[in-house]
Amino acid sequence: MRISVQEAPFDLGAEIAGFGAAGNAGAIVTFSGIVRDDTGRMVALELEHYPGMTEKALTRIAEDAMARWSLADCLVIHRYGRLAVGEPIMMVATAARHRRAAFEAAEFLMDYLKSRAPFWKREIGVDGPGDWVEAKDTDEAALKRW
C-alpha cells in the first residue's frame, strides 16, 4: 500500500508498472482523475491541504479498503497546488484476487476522495480566483453505498 500527497505531476504508466505484482492478484483496477472545466471559464483548480493530517486520513481509508476487500495492493496519489484544466489530479489503483473486489475498492476510494478527503479546492477562472468548491449532493449520496 502506498499513499502520496504531492505537488508534482505523476506518470500513470510508471506508477502502475509492477503494481500488484506481489501477492496473488487476479485483477488490477486503475482510475485517474483529470481537472475539468464545467463552466467554460475555468483555467485552473487550486488545492490546499494540511500536511500530515491529509496523509493520515488517506492512509486510514486505504487501510479500510485493504481490509474490506482483501486487497493485495492499493495506491492513492492526490496532488495539491495549482493544477491547470486537463492535468491529472489524482489516481487510485487496487489489486485484488477477483475483479469485483478490485472495482468496488477503487470506487469506494474514489467516492471518499471526492467528498471526504481533507482537501480544499478553489476554481481559478479567466477573471481570477472564485469561491471555494463545496461538496455536491451527488458526491455525498455516493458515499452512502458504503
Residue pairs with C-beta under 8 A, 6 or more apart in sequence:
1 59
1 62
1 63
1 66
1 71
1 73
1 74
1 75
2 74
2 75
2 76
3 55
3 58
3 59
3 62
3 75
3 76
3 77
4 10
4 76
4 77
4 78
5 49
5 51
5 54
5 55
5 58
5 77
5 78
5 79
5 80
6 77
6 78
6 79
6 80
7 79
7 80
7 81
8 79
9 79
9 87
9 88
10 77
10 79
10 88
10 91
12 30
12 32
12 88
12 91
15 75
15 77
15 91
15 93
16 28
16 30
16 93
19 28
19 73
19 75
19 93
19 95
20 28
20 72
20 73
20 93
20 95
22 72
22 73
23 72
23 73
23 95
24 72
24 97
25 72
25 73
25 95
25 96
25 97
25 102
26 96
26 97
26 98
26 99
27 95
27 96
27 97
27 98
27 99
27 101
27 102
27 103
28 93
28 94
28 95
28 102
29 92
29 93
29 94
29 99
29 102
29 103
29 105
29 106
30 91
30 92
30 93
30 106
31 91
31 92
31 93
31 106
31 110
32 88
32 90
32 91
33 88
33 89
33 90
33 91
33 110
33 113
34 86
34 87
34 88
34 89
35 44
35 45
35 83
35 84
35 85
35 86
35 87
35 88
35 89
36 85
37 43
37 85
39 123
39 125
41 125
41 126
41 127
42 85
42 123
42 124
42 125
42 126
43 84
43 85
43 124
43 125
43 126
44 82
44 83
44 84
44 85
44 123
44 124
45 82
45 83
45 85
45 89
45 121
45 122
45 123
45 124
46 81
46 82
46 83
46 121
46 122
46 123
46 124
46 129
47 79
47 80
47 81
47 83
47 89
47 119
47 120
47 121
48 80
48 119
48 120
49 80
49 118
49 119
49 120
50 118
53 118
54 78
54 117
54 118
54 119
57 116
57 117
57 118
58 76
58 78
58 113
58 117
61 109
61 112
61 116
61 117
62 74
62 76
62 109
65 71
65 74
65 94
65 105
65 108
65 109
66 74
68 105
68 108
69 94
69 96
69 101
69 102
69 104
69 105
69 108
70 96
70 97
70 101
71 94
71 95
71 96
71 101
71 102
71 105
72 95
72 96
72 97
73 93
73 94
73 95
74 93
74 94
74 95
74 105
74 109
75 91
75 92
75 93
75 94
76 90
76 91
76 92
76 109
76 113
77 90
77 91
77 92
78 89
78 90
78 113
78 117
78 119
79 87
79 88
79 89
79 90
80 119
82 124
83 89
90 113
92 106
92 109
92 110
92 113
93 106
94 101
94 102
94 103
94 105
94 106
94 109
95 102
96 102
96 105
108 146
111 139
111 142
111 143
111 145
111 146
112 143
114 139
114 142
115 135
115 136
115 139
115 140
115 142
115 143
116 143
120 132
121 132
121 133
122 129
122 130
122 131
122 132
122 133
123 129
123 130
123 131
123 133
124 130
